[in-house]
Amino acid sequence: MAKRRLTTIDTRLNTTRLIEVVAADMDTTPDAVRDTVMTTFDAIARANASGYDVAITNFVTFISHLVKRANRRNPQTGETFTSPAHQVVRFRVSDHLADAVRRRDRKVTIRKAPKGTRTPAE
C-alpha cells in the first residue's frame, strides 16, 4: 500500500472541513466520502441513543449513561426542583490520543501497530 500524504490541519475542523480533509487524505472528492463520514456519525449517535457505548480503539469511547432522577437547585433563583432521569453521553479519550495531544504529535494515527512492533502503523 502506498504511503498517504496527510493534509496539514491549520484551523478548527467542522463537519464540512473534516470531510474535505478526509477526501484529500484519500485522494478523492468530498462527495465520495461525505456519506461514509456522516453514516459513521449516525451509527455512533444511534448506538448511544440506544444505550450502548461506542469504543474506537486508540481514540475515544462514547459512553451512554443514565442519570437518575435527582433534586437540584436553580443557582439563579435558589428554587429546588426534581430533574427527571435521562440519558446522557460521556466522552473518554484514550491514553494513546491524550499522550499524542500532550506531545503535540501532528502525525498521530489511531491505527493499531502491527503485531510485534511498538510503533503505530503508517
N, C-alpha and C positions, 0 to 999 in steps of 0.2 A: 504494500500500500504506500502510495506517495505521501510524503510529509506535507501536511497542510500549512499554509501560511496564515497565521492568526491575525485578524483585524485588530488594529490598535483601538482601544476604547479610551476616549478622551473626554467623555461627558456622561452625564447620568443616562441610564437606559430606561426608556419607557417601552411599551409593548412594540410599537412600530420600529423603534431603533433596534430593539433586540432581534426582531425578525430580519432587519437589514444586516445586522452583524452575522447572524447565523447563515443567512444566504451568502454573504461574502466569504465566510469561512468555508462554506461547502461549494463555492464557485458555481452558484446557481442564482436564480432570481428570487426576490422576496415572495412573489406569488406562489412559487414552488414549495416554500417552507411555511408559509402562513398557516395553512390548515394543520400541519403537523404540530407547530408550536401551540396554536390555540386548542387543538384537541388534547394535547398534553395537559395544558392548564385546566381544561374542562374535566378531564379524568381525575386530576388531583382534587378539584372542587367537589365533584360527585362523591368521591371516596370519603372526604372529610364530612360532607353533609350527611352521609350515611352512617357516620360514627366510626369510620375506620381511619387508622393512621396511614401516612404515606412516607416511607423511608427511602431516600435516594442516597445510596452509599457514597461516602466521602463528600457529601454536600449538605443535606438538610433533612430533617424529619418534620413533617407537618402532623401535629398531634391533635386529634379530635377529642375534646374534653368536655364533660358535662359539669356545669357549675350548678350546685344545689341552690335551692331557694334559700334566701338569707335576708335578715333585717339589715337595712342600710340606712345611711343618713345623708340627706342632701346638704352639702357643705355651704351652700349659699343661704338656705333658709333654716337649717338645723332640723328640719322635719324628717322623721323616720318613716320609712316605707319598706314593704316587703318586695324584693325583686323575685320574679319567678325563676324556676330552674330553666336553664338554657344551655345550648351547645355553643362552644367557642373553639377557635383554632389556636393552638400554641405552636411555636416555631422553635426548633432546637437545631443549632448549627453544629455540624460535625467538627470533631477535633482537627481533622485534615484541613477543612476550609478555614477554620479560625486561625490555625497556625500559618496558613498561606497569607491570610489578610494581615496578620501581625508582622510577617516578614516583608509585606508588600510585594509578593511574588506575582508579577503581572503575566506570567506564563503558566499559572496553575491549571491543572486539569483534574477532573474528578474521576478519570478513568482508572480502573484498578491496575495495579502493577502486574506484569506477567509473573507467573509462579517462579520463585527462585531469585527474584530481584527485590530491591528495597526502594527503587525509584519509580515514580509513575510512568506509565507508558506514554509515548508521544505519537 
